[in-house]
Amino acid sequence: MADQDVGAQIEAQFNDVVRRLQSKQLFQSDWDIATFAIFFIFIGAVLFLILLVVVRFLWGCCCCCCSTSKKPSKRKVGVDNLALEP
């Protein structure tokens, strides 16, 4: 019985979508438009973050692993404050 109810609900939703496509009125209210916009902004932000991770991985991997030159040794930069000496 539950399978028939789920099947009937899916069929009803599919028919509703087909009716909306045929009438060329996908959004019935302003809330539909707002949720659609928020959904695509969210998807865009997720894709942008994934792109940043991929770029960071590729840039970090190519600069660190393939580099043949050694890093220069750290040296002291600045001026000693002799007033602090005992």
Backbone bond lengths (Angstrom), bond angles and torsions (degrees), N, CA, C in turn:
res aa  C-N    CA-C-N  psi(-1)  N-CA   C-N-CA  omega(-1)  CA-C   N-CA-C  phi
1 M - - - 1.437 - - 1.529 111.58 -
2 A 1.332 116.79 -42.15 1.460 120.09 -178.52 1.522 110.90 -65.62
3 D 1.335 117.14 -34.37 1.456 120.24 178.68 1.524 111.13 -65.96
4 Q 1.335 116.18 -36.26 1.457 119.89 179.22 1.527 110.61 -69.06
5 D 1.337 116.78 -38.02 1.463 120.37 178.54 1.522 110.67 -65.08
6 V 1.328 116.32 -44.33 1.468 120.18 179.39 1.521 109.77 -63.80
7 G 1.326 116.44 -42.72 1.463 120.05 177.86 1.511 112.21 -62.13
8 A 1.319 117.02 -40.19 1.459 121.20 178.75 1.523 110.98 -66.88
9 Q 1.335 117.83 -39.04 1.465 121.30 178.18 1.525 111.00 -65.82
10 I 1.331 116.63 -42.78 1.467 119.86 179.24 1.520 110.23 -64.27
11 E 1.325 116.46 -41.03 1.463 120.22 179.02 1.526 111.02 -64.99
12 A 1.326 117.11 -39.31 1.468 120.58 178.46 1.528 110.97 -65.36
13 Q 1.325 116.94 -42.02 1.468 120.11 178.25 1.525 110.90 -65.39
14 F 1.326 116.57 -40.82 1.459 120.35 178.75 1.527 110.47 -62.72
15 N 1.317 116.32 -43.18 1.470 119.94 178.57 1.524 111.44 -64.47
16 D 1.332 117.16 -36.35 1.463 121.26 177.49 1.524 110.59 -64.22
17 V 1.325 116.55 -42.70 1.467 120.51 179.30 1.530 110.12 -65.32
18 V 1.317 116.56 -41.96 1.465 119.98 179.31 1.528 110.46 -63.52
19 R 1.328 117.74 -41.05 1.471 121.25 177.44 1.521 111.33 -62.30
20 R 1.324 116.65 -41.52 1.470 119.83 179.05 1.523 111.23 -65.44
21 L 1.323 116.54 -40.04 1.463 119.42 178.60 1.523 111.33 -65.81
22 Q 1.312 117.13 -38.90 1.459 120.70 179.52 1.520 111.51 -68.28
23 S 1.323 117.38 -35.82 1.463 120.14 179.70 1.524 112.04 -83.57
24 K 1.346 117.60 -6.06 1.476 124.11 -179.50 1.528 111.53 57.43
25 Q 1.305 116.27 29.70 1.458 121.40 175.64 1.532 106.90 -124.61
26 L 1.338 115.83 84.76 1.460 120.47 -175.85 1.522 111.66 -74.16
27 F 1.320 116.33 -34.79 1.459 120.43 -176.57 1.522 109.20 -108.60
28 Q 1.325 115.59 124.04 1.459 119.23 -177.57 1.522 112.47 -92.46
29 S 1.327 117.53 -20.03 1.458 119.22 -178.61 1.528 109.23 -146.01
30 D 1.323 114.60 173.84 1.467 119.60 177.38 1.521 111.10 -66.64
31 W 1.333 116.35 -29.32 1.462 119.22 179.11 1.522 111.40 -65.55
32 D 1.323 117.48 -35.72 1.456 120.81 176.70 1.521 111.01 -61.90
33 I 1.325 115.66 -42.99 1.465 120.44 179.34 1.530 109.87 -65.58
34 A 1.321 117.29 -42.35 1.472 120.72 -179.00 1.522 111.26 -65.14
35 T 1.318 117.60 -43.59 1.472 118.96 179.62 1.515 110.78 -67.05
36 F 1.316 117.65 -36.31 1.459 121.28 176.73 1.524 110.55 -62.52
37 A 1.330 116.94 -44.39 1.465 120.93 179.57 1.527 110.96 -65.84
38 I 1.323 117.76 -43.54 1.469 120.85 179.49 1.520 110.41 -63.36
39 F 1.321 117.16 -39.80 1.466 121.01 178.38 1.529 110.76 -60.88
40 F 1.331 117.45 -46.20 1.460 119.37 -179.03 1.520 112.63 -72.13
41 I 1.315 118.59 -30.05 1.467 120.29 173.70 1.521 109.76 -65.58
42 F 1.331 117.59 -41.98 1.453 121.67 178.06 1.534 110.81 -62.80
43 I 1.322 116.57 -46.98 1.467 120.35 179.41 1.530 110.00 -62.45
44 G 1.313 117.71 -40.43 1.469 121.31 178.04 1.518 111.91 -63.51
45 A 1.324 117.01 -40.92 1.472 120.11 179.01 1.522 110.79 -65.86
46 V 1.327 116.88 -41.26 1.472 120.05 178.28 1.517 110.47 -63.45
47 L 1.324 117.72 -44.82 1.463 120.61 178.89 1.530 111.71 -64.66
48 F 1.327 117.19 -36.73 1.463 120.61 177.39 1.524 110.98 -64.79
49 L 1.327 117.68 -42.01 1.460 120.92 178.20 1.525 111.46 -65.80
50 I 1.316 116.77 -38.63 1.467 119.77 176.67 1.522 110.02 -64.71
51 L 1.322 117.20 -40.08 1.456 121.01 176.81 1.519 111.49 -61.96
52 L 1.336 117.41 -41.70 1.457 120.58 177.55 1.522 111.70 -62.75
53 V 1.320 117.41 -40.41 1.466 121.11 178.82 1.519 110.14 -64.85
54 V 1.324 117.38 -42.70 1.469 120.51 -179.98 1.518 110.58 -65.15
55 V 1.330 117.39 -43.82 1.465 120.36 179.07 1.520 110.53 -64.00
56 R 1.317 116.95 -41.87 1.470 120.30 179.50 1.527 110.99 -64.20
57 F 1.324 116.51 -40.27 1.464 120.44 179.00 1.519 110.52 -65.01
58 L 1.332 117.03 -46.53 1.461 119.95 -178.60 1.523 111.60 -67.18
59 W 1.330 117.31 -41.91 1.452 120.42 -178.95 1.527 110.18 -68.04
60 G 1.314 117.22 -43.88 1.463 121.10 179.71 1.509 111.62 -66.81
61 C 1.302 117.34 -37.52 1.449 121.19 -178.93 1.520 110.52 -69.62
62 C 1.310 118.15 -43.28 1.465 120.79 -176.83 1.528 111.98 -71.93
63 C 1.311 117.72 -34.93 1.459 119.82 -176.61 1.525 112.08 -78.40
64 C 1.307 118.65 -34.39 1.460 121.12 -174.75 1.527 112.28 -88.04
65 C 1.306 117.92 -44.28 1.462 121.20 -172.29 1.514 112.49 -79.49
66 C 1.301 117.73 -40.17 1.462 121.32 -171.28 1.523 112.78 -90.54
67 S 1.274 118.25 -9.03 1.460 121.39 -176.20 1.517 110.29 -70.17
68 T 1.342 116.40 130.54 1.469 120.75 179.62 1.518 111.80 -94.99
69 S 1.316 117.49 -20.96 1.459 119.31 -179.67 1.525 109.81 -81.03
70 K 1.327 114.65 145.61 1.461 119.52 178.65 1.517 109.29 -86.56
71 K 1.315 114.57 155.26 1.456 119.68 177.94 1.524 108.66 -72.46
72 P 1.329 116.97 140.59 1.462 118.74 177.39 1.528 110.08 -66.52
73 S 1.320 114.68 147.63 1.459 118.52 -179.56 1.523 109.77 -67.27
74 K 1.312 114.79 147.95 1.457 119.08 -179.48 1.515 108.80 -74.43
75 R 1.292 115.97 134.03 1.460 120.63 176.41 1.509 108.44 -128.46
76 K 1.282 114.81 159.79 1.451 120.90 -176.75 1.524 109.82 -72.80
77 V 1.312 115.07 133.27 1.450 120.91 179.87 1.519 108.07 -118.12
78 G 1.309 116.96 136.62 1.450 120.50 177.14 1.523 111.78 112.14
79 V 1.315 115.08 -169.90 1.453 122.05 -175.86 1.516 108.14 -116.78
80 D 1.348 116.62 137.41 1.462 119.97 175.31 1.512 109.93 -70.36
81 N 1.300 116.74 139.35 1.442 122.25 176.67 1.533 106.72 -91.55
82 L 1.324 116.16 99.27 1.474 121.03 -176.32 1.532 112.07 -73.68
83 A 1.317 117.09 -14.18 1.473 119.63 178.85 1.524 110.67 -69.02
84 L 1.302 118.51 -20.71 1.438 121.11 -179.75 1.527 112.29 -87.64
85 E 1.312 118.22 -8.53 1.464 121.12 179.44 1.521 109.85 -71.77
86 P 1.340 118.60 141.84 1.473 119.72 179.35 1.520 113.46 -72.69
